[in-house]
Amino acid sequence: MWWQSGRRSENIEDRRGSSLPRGVRVGGMGGLGVLVIAVIAMFLGIDPRDLFQGGPMDDSPYVSVPPSQSTRGTPDGSDELRDFVSVVLADTEDTWQEVFQKAGRTYEVPTLVLFSEAVRSACGFAEAATGPFYCPMDRKVYLDLSFFEELRTRFRAPGDFAQAYVIAHEVGHHVQTLLGISQQVHKYRSQLSPAQANQLSVRVELQADCLAGVWAHLAQKARHILDSADIDEGMNAASALGDDRIQRRAQGYVVPESFTHGSAAQRAHWFRQGLSQGDVKPCDTFDSDQL
């Protein structure tokens, strides 16, 4: 991925080195909940009646993975990683600002918080083991850079574009929040069963994957930052973070009804959808019979 010459974002909040008690969990979302029909329809320019009627949001972290037994902390090369993260974040800012402007809207940039071991957000406390997450209450993305090492070794998804995909996915949740999703999530959540909530959470997560692909497509078109190997890295990362692969690795079997982010095949499919189309409209996971 050709990122070194890219613009650096100033919207990075570095909290590494601060300490928080362990054993706490995030109270907000690694994945948001349901599509706001009227708002997204206005944004996409389509009839709201054609969209899936939605419900709750998922309070689970980015991926449900057991804590690593290794000591977590600021990894070697973190300064370069911080630089890399700031470039990717800046690229998402430039891309989504243009998309929103064309739709007659204003894109409000998120802040990306770097932390180590544990962090406090407006959604509550979270440990690094929960993985990267987005909190709609403060509109910030939270990331422990050591997750990238786990992405490479534990999930077998190496490469800088695999890392960029993770950031772009969380920024995708920010895009959903700007469209009013999180507000409606709180409104409808209590009306649905846990199984229904999980199903809708999967659709939201897959939409965030698709939005990450949209960013990659548009960034490549405008700035030529990717090669074929990068695309493979992104697809591999999307698959590696599928619920089925994570569950099989953690417990030896898969429970599809408990999925909150989608299977490996689903995540790869929707990331590819955004990557190939470069348009938000095909990212309507809520109106798709087949995920």
GURO-241889 format. One record per residue: z, y, x of N, C-alpha, C in turn. Coordinates in steps of 0.02 Angstrom, whole numbers, plus 50000, padded with zeros to 5 digits. Example, Ala and Ser with C-alpha at 12.3 -4.5 7.8 and 13.67 -1.06 7.14 Angstrom:
- n_Z; n_Y; n_X; ca_Z; ca_Y; ca_X; c_Z; c_Y; c_X
- 50390; 49716; 50660; 50390; 49775; 50615; 50390; 49835; 50660
- 50354; 49888; 50642; 50357; 49947; 50684; 50394; 50002; 50645
% end
This chain:
- n_Z; n_Y; n_X; ca_Z; ca_Y; ca_X; c_Z; c_Y; c_X
- 50000; 49941; 50043; 50000; 50000; 50000; 50000; 50062; 50044
- 49952; 50107; 50033; 49946; 50168; 50074; 49990; 50223; 50044
- 50051; 50228; 50069; 50098; 50274; 50038; 50123; 50328; 50086
- 50116; 50318; 50152; 50148; 50362; 50201; 50128; 50435; 50194
- 50067; 50449; 50173; 50045; 50518; 50168; 50058; 50549; 50100
- 50090; 50511; 50056; 50102; 50535; 49988; 50157; 50588; 49984
- 50156; 50624; 49930; 50208; 50675; 49917; 50275; 50642; 49907
- 50328; 50674; 49931; 50397; 50650; 49922; 50429; 50685; 49862
- 50460; 50646; 49819; 50495; 50675; 49762; 50562; 50704; 49784
- 50580; 50759; 49753; 50646; 50789; 49765; 50697; 50764; 49715
- 50676; 50721; 49669; 50721; 50698; 49616; 50755; 50633; 49635
- 50781; 50630; 49696; 50819; 50573; 49721; 50891; 50594; 49729
- 50936; 50556; 49701; 51008; 50567; 49708; 51037; 50509; 49748
- 51058; 50522; 49809; 51081; 50470; 49854; 51156; 50464; 49851
- 51180; 50411; 49818; 51252; 50399; 49813; 51275; 50341; 49857
- 51233; 50318; 49902; 51253; 50264; 49946; 51313; 50284; 49988
- 51358; 50239; 49996; 51418; 50253; 50035; 51478; 50268; 49991
- 51467; 50288; 49929; 51523; 50297; 49883; 51545; 50229; 49859
- 51609; 50221; 49846; 51636; 50156; 49826; 51661; 50158; 49754
- 51650; 50103; 49719; 51674; 50095; 49651; 51704; 50025; 49644
- 51749; 50014; 49597; 51779; 49948; 49588; 51726; 49897; 49571
- 51733; 49836; 49597; 51688; 49782; 49580; 51712; 49750; 49515
- 51668; 49709; 49485; 51685; 49675; 49424; 51670; 49714; 49362
- 51630; 49767; 49369; 51613; 49808; 49311; 51539; 49797; 49295
- 51520; 49811; 49233; 51451; 49800; 49211; 51424; 49862; 49177
- 51359; 49865; 49179; 51326; 49922; 49147; 51333; 49916; 49071
- 51345; 49973; 49039; 51351; 49974; 48966; 51288; 49998; 48933
- 51238; 50015; 48973; 51176; 50040; 48945; 51120; 49989; 48951
- 51060; 50011; 48965; 51002; 49967; 48962; 50968; 49959; 49029
- 50955; 49898; 49047; 50906; 49886; 49098; 50839; 49886; 49063
- 50839; 49868; 49000; 50780; 49870; 48958; 50797; 49904; 48893
- 50754; 49948; 48867; 50768; 49981; 48805; 50749; 49937; 48747
- 50753; 49964; 48687; 50745; 49921; 48629; 50679; 49923; 48594
- 50670; 49964; 48543; 50613; 49955; 48499; 50568; 50016; 48499
- 50506; 50006; 48485; 50457; 50060; 48481; 50471; 50106; 48423
- 50471; 50171; 48435; 50477; 50219; 48380; 50408; 50229; 48351
- 50399; 50204; 48291; 50332; 50199; 48264; 50298; 50267; 48257
- 50331; 50314; 48226; 50298; 50378; 48214; 50282; 50414; 48278
- 50330; 50413; 48325; 50320; 50451; 48387; 50266; 50420; 48430
- 50269; 50353; 48439; 50220; 50321; 48481; 50151; 50325; 48449
- 50149; 50323; 48383; 50084; 50328; 48350; 50052; 50396; 48361
- 50094; 50448; 48358; 50068; 50515; 48372; 50043; 50520; 48443
- 50080; 50488; 48489; 50061; 50491; 48560; 49996; 50454; 48573
- 49988; 50396; 48538; 49929; 50355; 48549; 49871; 50377; 48506
- 49885; 50417; 48455; 49832; 50439; 48410; 49808; 50385; 48364
- 49855; 50343; 48340; 49837; 50289; 48294; 49880; 50292; 48232
- 49859; 50253; 48182; 49894; 50252; 48118; 49961; 50215; 48126
- 50018; 50246; 48110; 50083; 50214; 48118; 50088; 50150; 48077
- 50052; 50144; 48022; 50056; 50084; 47980; 50027; 50023; 48015
- 49987; 50036; 48067; 49957; 49980; 48103; 50003; 49951; 48156
- 50060; 49983; 48167; 50106; 49961; 48219; 50160; 49916; 48192
- 50188; 49877; 48236; 50244; 49833; 48219; 50304; 49875; 48199
- 50339; 49854; 48147; 50399; 49890; 48125; 50458; 49866; 48166
- 50491; 49910; 48202; 50538; 49888; 48252; 50611; 49897; 48237
- 50653; 49872; 48282; 50725; 49870; 48274; 50765; 49888; 48335
- 50801; 49841; 48367; 50855; 49858; 48412; 50836; 49865; 48485
- 50885; 49880; 48525; 50873; 49882; 48597; 50919; 49832; 48631
- 50900; 49816; 48692; 50936; 49766; 48731; 50984; 49801; 48778
- 51047; 49779; 48779; 51097; 49808; 48824; 51102; 49771; 48890
- 51061; 49720; 48899; 51066; 49681; 48960; 51038; 49718; 49020
- 51058; 49698; 49081; 51031; 49730; 49140; 50958; 49713; 49150
- 50930; 49738; 49206; 50859; 49729; 49220; 50839; 49656; 49219
- 50874; 49615; 49256; 50863; 49543; 49253; 50931; 49509; 49255
- 50938; 49454; 49220; 51001; 49418; 49218; 51004; 49369; 49276
- 51033; 49391; 49331; 51037; 49349; 49390; 51109; 49345; 49412
- 51132; 49288; 49436; 51200; 49282; 49461; 51208; 49323; 49524
- 51268; 49349; 49538; 51279; 49389; 49598; 51265; 49350; 49661
- 51237; 49385; 49710; 51225; 49354; 49775; 51291; 49343; 49811
- 51295; 49289; 49848; 51356; 49275; 49886; 51357; 49312; 49952
- 51302; 49340; 49971; 51299; 49377; 50034; 51329; 49446; 50026
- 51350; 49475; 50082; 51378; 49542; 50080; 51322; 49592; 50066
- 51334; 49633; 50016; 51284; 49682; 49998; 51301; 49748; 50031
- 51250; 49790; 50041; 51262; 49855; 50071; 51197; 49887; 50088
- 51199; 49940; 50127; 51138; 49974; 50146; 51101; 49932; 50197
- 51040; 49909; 50181; 51004; 49864; 50226; 50973; 49902; 50284
- 50955; 49863; 50336; 50919; 49893; 50392; 50853; 49922; 50367
- 50834; 49978; 50395; 50772; 50009; 50374; 50778; 50047; 50309
- 50840; 50062; 50288; 50849; 50095; 50223; 50822; 50166; 50222
- 50820; 50199; 50280; 50793; 50267; 50282; 50718; 50265; 50265
- 50683; 50216; 50292; 50612; 50209; 50276; 50603; 50189; 50203
- 50647; 50146; 50179; 50644; 50126; 50109; 50657; 50186; 50063
- 50704; 50228; 50082; 50717; 50287; 50042; 50655; 50331; 50039
- 50622; 50338; 50096; 50561; 50377; 50100; 50507; 50346; 50055
- 50502; 50281; 50058; 50453; 50245; 50016; 50468; 50256; 49942
- 50530; 50249; 49923; 50550; 50258; 49853; 50533; 50328; 49828
- 50544; 50378; 49871; 50531; 50447; 49851; 50456; 50459; 49841
- 50415; 50424; 49880; 50342; 50431; 49873; 50319; 50398; 49808
- 50344; 50338; 49794; 50325; 50303; 49733; 50348; 50343; 49672
- 50409; 50369; 49674; 50434; 50409; 49618; 50390; 50470; 49608
- 50372; 50504; 49663; 50329; 50563; 49657; 50262; 50545; 49627
- 50235; 50487; 49645; 50171; 50467; 49618; 50175; 50454; 49543
- 50231; 50423; 49521; 50240; 50414; 49449; 50246; 50481; 49414
- 50279; 50529; 49446; 50285; 50596; 49417; 50217; 50627; 49406
- 50176; 50625; 49458; 50109; 50655; 49453; 50067; 50621; 49400
- 50070; 50555; 49399; 50029; 50517; 49352; 50050; 50529; 49280
- 50114; 50523; 49266; 50136; 50530; 49196; 50133; 50602; 49172
- 50141; 50650; 49217; 50133; 50719; 49197; 50062; 50731; 49172
- 50014; 50702; 49206; 49944; 50710; 49185; 49931; 50674; 49119
- 49958; 50614; 49111; 49948; 50577; 49049; 49978; 50615; 48990
- 50039; 50639; 48998; 50073; 50675; 48944; 50037; 50740; 48929
- 50014; 50774; 48981; 49979; 50837; 48970; 49916; 50827; 48930
- 49879; 50773; 48944; 49819; 50759; 48906; 49834; 50743; 48833
- 49894; 50719; 48820; 49914; 50703; 48752; 49948; 50762; 48718
- 49950; 50820; 48752; 49980; 50880; 48723; 50056; 50879; 48725
- 50084; 50840; 48771; 50156; 50834; 48777; 50178; 50855; 48846
- 50244; 50862; 48855; 50273; 50880; 48920; 50312; 50821; 48948
- 50296; 50802; 49009; 50332; 50747; 49041; 50392; 50776; 49079
- 50451; 50752; 49062; 50512; 50772; 49096; 50528; 50719; 49148
- 50529; 50739; 49211; 50537; 50690; 49265; 50608; 50661; 49265
- 50615; 50597; 49281; 50681; 50567; 49286; 50709; 50577; 49357
- 50773; 50564; 49364; 50805; 50562; 49430; 50815; 50489; 49449
- 50803; 50473; 49512; 50816; 50406; 49537; 50878; 50407; 49581
- 50927; 50368; 49561; 50991; 50366; 49597; 50993; 50305; 49643
- 51003; 50317; 49707; 51012; 50263; 49754; 51087; 50250; 49761
- 51107; 50187; 49757; 51178; 50170; 49763; 51185; 50106; 49802
- 51246; 50090; 49821; 51261; 50027; 49855; 51321; 49995; 49821
- 51315; 49932; 49806; 51367; 49889; 49778; 51382; 49903; 49704
- 51400; 49964; 49686; 51416; 49979; 49617; 51405; 50053; 49604
- 51395; 50070; 49541; 51380; 50139; 49524; 51404; 50156; 49454
- 51420; 50218; 49443; 51437; 50243; 49377; 51378; 50282; 49349
- 51358; 50264; 49289; 51305; 50301; 49254; 51332; 50324; 49186
- 51292; 50362; 49150; 51312; 50383; 49083; 51316; 50323; 49036
- 51286; 50268; 49055; 51288; 50206; 49016; 51346; 50161; 49036
- 51386; 50181; 49085; 51443; 50141; 49108; 51437; 50124; 49181
- 51478; 50076; 49202; 51477; 50052; 49271; 51428; 49994; 49279
- 51401; 49986; 49338; 51357; 49929; 49352; 51365; 49909; 49424
- 51362; 49843; 49436; 51360; 49817; 49504; 51288; 49808; 49526
- 51279; 49805; 49591; 51212; 49796; 49618; 51181; 49731; 49594
- 51222; 49680; 49580; 51196; 49615; 49559; 51159; 49619; 49493
- 51169; 49671; 49454; 51132; 49677; 49391; 51059; 49694; 49403
- 51043; 49718; 49462; 50974; 49738; 49476; 50962; 49811; 49457
- 50903; 49836; 49471; 50885; 49905; 49452; 50888; 49912; 49376
- 50906; 49971; 49353; 50908; 49983; 49281; 50896; 50057; 49266
- 50880; 50070; 49204; 50869; 50138; 49180; 50921; 50153; 49126
- 50952; 50211; 49130; 51000; 50233; 49080; 50970; 50290; 49040
- 50955; 50280; 48977; 50925; 50334; 48937; 50972; 50391; 48922
- 51037; 50379; 48928; 51086; 50431; 48911; 51087; 50487; 48963
- 51072; 50471; 49026; 51067; 50523; 49077; 50996; 50529; 49105
- 50951; 50484; 49079; 50881; 50485; 49099; 50873; 50477; 49175
- 50909; 50427; 49201; 50906; 50413; 49272; 50892; 50339; 49284
- 50854; 50326; 49337; 50842; 50259; 49362; 50892; 50245; 49417
- 50922; 50185; 49416; 50973; 50167; 49465; 50948; 50108; 49507
- 50954; 50114; 49573; 50926; 50064; 49618; 50969; 50056; 49680
- 50990; 49995; 49693; 51019; 49976; 49757; 50963; 49949; 49800
- 50950; 49980; 49857; 50892; 49961; 49898; 50896; 49889; 49923
- 50956; 49860; 49923; 50962; 49790; 49945; 50928; 49743; 49896
- 50913; 49767; 49835; 50876; 49725; 49788; 50807; 49707; 49815
- 50778; 49752; 49854; 50712; 49738; 49881; 50714; 49678; 49929
- 50769; 49670; 49965; 50776; 49612; 50009; 50781; 49548; 49967
- 50818; 49552; 49912; 50823; 49495; 49867; 50756; 49480; 49835
- 50719; 49532; 49820; 50653; 49523; 49791; 50609; 49484; 49839
- 50615; 49498; 49903; 50574; 49464; 49954; 50598; 49393; 49966
- 50664; 49383; 49973; 50689; 49318; 49994; 50707; 49273; 49935
- 50745; 49299; 49889; 50770; 49258; 49833; 50717; 49246; 49780
- 50679; 49298; 49764; 50628; 49292; 49713; 50559; 49276; 49743
- 50555; 49277; 49809; 50492; 49261; 49844; 50435; 49306; 49821
- 50451; 49370; 49817; 50401; 49420; 49797; 50402; 49477; 49848
- 50373; 49465; 49907; 50374; 49516; 49960; 50321; 49569; 49949
- 50326; 49622; 49988; 50274; 49673; 49989; 50296; 49739; 49960
- 50268; 49793; 49987; 50287; 49859; 49963; 50264; 49873; 49892
- 50208; 49844; 49872; 50186; 49857; 49803; 50228; 49817; 49753
- 50256; 49761; 49774; 50304; 49727; 49731; 50364; 49772; 49718
- 50386; 49808; 49769; 50441; 49855; 49762; 50421; 49913; 49717
- 50360; 49937; 49727; 50336; 49992; 49686; 50332; 49972; 49612
- 50313; 49910; 49599; 50310; 49885; 49531; 50379; 49890; 49497
- 50431; 49872; 49533; 50499; 49875; 49506; 50516; 49947; 49485
- 50501; 49994; 49529; 50515; 50065; 49514; 50474; 50088; 49455
- 50410; 50070; 49455; 50366; 50092; 49400; 50387; 50062; 49334
- 50413; 50001; 49334; 50438; 49970; 49272; 50496; 50011; 49243
- 50543; 50030; 49286; 50600; 50070; 49261; 50577; 50138; 49238
- 50530; 50168; 49272; 50502; 50232; 49250; 50466; 50222; 49183
- 50438; 50163; 49172; 50408; 50147; 49108; 50459; 50152; 49051
- 50521; 50132; 49065; 50574; 50139; 49015; 50589; 50214; 49002
- 50582; 50254; 49054; 50592; 50326; 49045; 50537; 50355; 49000
- 50476; 50332; 49009; 50422; 50353; 48966; 50438; 50334; 48893
- 50463; 50273; 48883; 50481; 50252; 48816; 50536; 50297; 48787
- 50583; 50316; 48828; 50637; 50360; 48805; 50611; 50428; 48784
- 50565; 50455; 48823; 50536; 50520; 48806; 50498; 50517; 48739
- 50477; 50457; 48720; 50443; 50448; 48656; 50493; 50436; 48599
- 50557; 50437; 48614; 50608; 50431; 48562; 50633; 50360; 48549
- 50618; 50313; 48592; 50635; 50244; 48580; 50711; 50232; 48579
- 50746; 50257; 48628; 50817; 50241; 48634; 50857; 50266; 48574
- 50838; 50323; 48546; 50874; 50349; 48487; 50868; 50300; 48429
- 50808; 50275; 48418; 50797; 50229; 48362; 50829; 50161; 48376
- 50834; 50143; 48439; 50867; 50080; 48457; 50938; 50079; 48430
- 50976; 50131; 48443; 51044; 50134; 48419; 51048; 50134; 48343
- 50999; 50161; 48312; 50999; 50165; 48239; 50989; 50097; 48207
- 50943; 50056; 48235; 50925; 49994; 48203; 50959; 49932; 48231
- 50991; 49938; 48287; 51017; 49880; 48322; 51065; 49838; 48279
- 51111; 49870; 48245; 51162; 49833; 48207; 51133; 49794; 48148
- 51071; 49808; 48130; 51041; 49776; 48072; 51009; 49709; 48089
- 51005; 49692; 48153; 50968; 49633; 48174; 51013; 49580; 48204
- 50992; 49518; 48199; 51028; 49463; 48229; 51017; 49464; 48305
- 51059; 49429; 48342; 51049; 49426; 48415; 50980; 49399; 48434
- 50956; 49349; 48397; 50891; 49321; 48412; 50836; 49372; 48401
- 50840; 49409; 48346; 50791; 49461; 48332; 50794; 49516; 48385
- 50855; 49533; 48405; 50864; 49584; 48457; 50831; 49563; 48522
- 50840; 49500; 48539; 50809; 49474; 48601; 50733; 49477; 48597
- 50705; 49459; 48540; 50633; 49459; 48532; 50604; 49530; 48539
- 50639; 49578; 48510; 50615; 49647; 48516; 50625; 49674; 48586
- 50679; 49653; 48618; 50691; 49674; 48687; 50635; 49650; 48732
- 50612; 49589; 48721; 50557; 49562; 48760; 50495; 49606; 48752
- 50482; 49627; 48691; 50422; 49669; 48679; 50429; 49736; 48715
- 50489; 49764; 48716; 50499; 49827; 48752; 50490; 49818; 48827
- 50519; 49764; 48854; 50513; 49752; 48925; 50440; 49740; 48946
- 50404; 49703; 48905; 50334; 49691; 48920; 50293; 49755; 48916
- 50312; 49799; 48870; 50278; 49863; 48867; 50291; 49904; 48930
- 50353; 49901; 48956; 50368; 49935; 49019; 50328; 49906; 49076
- 50317; 49840; 49076; 50274; 49810; 49126; 50203; 49837; 49121
- 50179; 49842; 49059; 50112; 49867; 49049; 50106; 49940; 49072
- 50157; 49980; 49057; 50157; 50050; 49079; 50158; 50055; 49155
- 50193; 50009; 49187; 50192; 50007; 49260; 50120; 49994; 49285
- 50085; 49950; 49249; 50015; 49938; 49267; 49971; 49998; 49256
- 49984; 50035; 49202; 49946; 50096; 49188; 49954; 50145; 49246
- 50017; 50154; 49269; 50028; 50198; 49326; 49988; 50176; 49386
- 49991; 50111; 49402; 49956; 50085; 49461; 49881; 50098; 49456
- 49852; 50086; 49397; 49781; 50097; 49386; 49762; 50170; 49399
- 49799; 50215; 49368; 49784; 50286; 49373; 49797; 50313; 49443
- 49849; 50288; 49476; 49864; 50310; 49544; 49809; 50286; 49592
- 49786; 50225; 49581; 49732; 50200; 49623; 49668; 50239; 49612
- 49654; 50255; 49550; 49593; 50293; 49534; 49594; 50362; 49565
- 49653; 50393; 49565; 49659; 50462; 49590; 49670; 50467; 49665
- 49707; 50417; 49693; 49729; 50425; 49762; 49713; 50365; 49807
- 49685; 50312; 49781; 49664; 50255; 49820; 49720; 50229; 49865
- 49774; 50207; 49834; 49833; 50187; 49871; 49840; 50111; 49878
- 49796; 50073; 49845; 49804; 50000; 49842; 49745; 49963; 49872
- 49758; 49901; 49895; 49704; 49855; 49911; 49716; 49791; 49872
- 49672; 49742; 49881; 49677; 49680; 49841; 49742; 49643; 49853
- 49768; 49647; 49913; 49831; 49613; 49929; 49889; 49645; 49890
- 49886; 49710; 49881; 49938; 49744; 49843; 49939; 49720; 49770
- 49881; 49712; 49741; 49877; 49688; 49672; 49910; 49620; 49667
- 49897; 49577; 49714; 49927; 49510; 49715; 50003; 49516; 49719
- 50027; 49562; 49759; 50100; 49572; 49766; 50131; 49593; 49700
- 50100; 49638; 49666; 50126; 49661; 49602; 50127; 49606; 49549
- 50073; 49568; 49545; 50069; 49513; 49498; 50122; 49461; 49513
- 50130; 49447; 49577; 50180; 49398; 49597; 50250; 49420; 49579
- 50265; 49484; 49588; 50331; 49511; 49572; 50344; 49507; 49497
- 50295; 49525; 49457; 50302; 49522; 49384; 50318; 49451; 49362
- 50283; 49403; 49391; 50295; 49332; 49374; 50363; 49309; 49398
- 50381; 49328; 49459; 50444; 49305; 49488; 50505; 49328; 49448
- 50499; 49384; 49413; 50554; 49410; 49375; 50552; 49389; 49302
- 50512; 49339; 49286; 50511; 49312; 49218; 50576; 49276; 49201
- 50597; 49280; 49139; 50659; 49248; 49118; 50659; 49173; 49131
- 50603; 49141; 49120; 50601; 49068; 49129; 50612; 49049; 49202
- 50582; 49085; 49248; 50592; 49069; 49318; 50664; 49084; 49340
- 50692; 49138; 49315; 50760; 49156; 49334; 50809; 49105; 49306
- 50800; 49086; 49243; 50845; 49036; 49214; 50839; 48969; 49248
- 50779; 48947; 49262; 50769; 48883; 49295; 50802; 48882; 49364
- 50797; 48937; 49399; 50827; 48942; 49465; 50903; 48943; 49460
- 50929; 48978; 49410; 51001; 48987; 49405; 51037; 48927; 49374
- 51007; 48896; 49324; 51042; 48843; 49287; 51003; 48778; 49280
- 50942; 48777; 49303; 50904; 48716; 49303; 50866; 48701; 49239
- 50872; 48744; 49190; 50836; 48734; 49127; 50823; 48803; 49095
- 50780; 48803; 49045; 50757; 48866; 49014; 50777; 48867; 48941
- 50801; 48926; 48918; 50819; 48936; 48848; 50777; 48994; 48822
- 50718; 48981; 48795; 50672; 49034; 48775; 50701; 49084; 48725
- 50744; 49060; 48679; 50771; 49106; 48629; 50818; 49158; 48659
- 50840; 49146; 48720; 50884; 49194; 48753; 50846; 49243; 48797
- 50780; 49237; 48801; 50741; 49283; 48842; 50751; 49354; 48818
- 50757; 49401; 48866; 50761; 49472; 48850; 50707; 49513; 48885
- 50673; 49483; 48933; 50622; 49519; 48971; 50553; 49487; 48968
- 50550; 49425; 48947; 50486; 49390; 48943; 50477; 49339; 48997
- 50433; 49291; 48985; 50420; 49239; 49033; 50378; 49266; 49091
- 50372; 49224; 49142; 50331; 49243; 49200; 50260; 49258; 49180
- 50232; 49215; 49138; 50163; 49224; 49115; 50155; 49287; 49074
- 50203; 49301; 49031; 50200; 49360; 48989; 50205; 49424; 49031
- 50251; 49426; 49077; 50260; 49486; 49118; 50198; 49500; 49160
- 50170; 49447; 49189; 50109; 49455; 49228; 50051; 49478; 49184
- 50046; 49449; 49124; 49992; 49467; 49079; 49994; 49540; 49060
- 50053; 49566; 49043; 50056; 49635; 49019; 50052; 49685; 49076
- 50075; 49666; 49135; 50064; 49709; 49193; 49990; 49713; 49208
- 49956; 49656; 49205; 49884; 49654; 49216; 49847; 49695; 49163
- 49872; 49693; 49101; 49841; 49731; 49047; 49839; 49805; 49063
- 49896; 49832; 49083; 49898; 49903; 49101; 49858; 49918; 49163
- 49861; 49872; 49211; 49826; 49882; 49274; 49750; 49883; 49264
- 49725; 49842; 49220; 49653; 49838; 49209; 49627; 49893; 49164
- 49668; 49915; 49116; 49645; 49963; 49066; 49661; 50036; 49087
- 49718; 50047; 49118; 49736; 50115; 49138; 49746; 50161; 49079
- 49768; 50133; 49023; 49775; 50171; 48961; 49837; 50147; 48924
- 49874; 50192; 48893; 49935; 50174; 48858; 49920; 50134; 48795
- 49865; 50146; 48762; 49851; 50115; 48698; 49853; 50038; 48700
- 49823; 50006; 48751; 49826; 49933; 48753; 49896; 49905; 48769
- 49945; 49948; 48780; 50013; 49926; 48795; 50055; 49918; 48732
- 50024; 49914; 48675; 50060; 49907; 48612; 50082; 49834; 48603
- 50134; 49815; 48637; 50160; 49746; 48631; 50188; 49733; 48562
- 50205; 49784; 48525; 50236; 49776; 48460; 50186; 49757; 48405
- 50124; 49765; 48419; 50072; 49748; 48369; 50032; 49688; 48392
- 50060; 49652; 48440; 50025; 49594; 48467; 50056; 49529; 48441
- 50017; 49486; 48413; 50041; 49421; 48389; 50057; 49374; 48447
- 50017; 49380; 48500; 50027; 49338; 48558; 50049; 49380; 48617
- 50110; 49366; 48641; 50135; 49403; 48699; 50116; 49368; 48765
% end
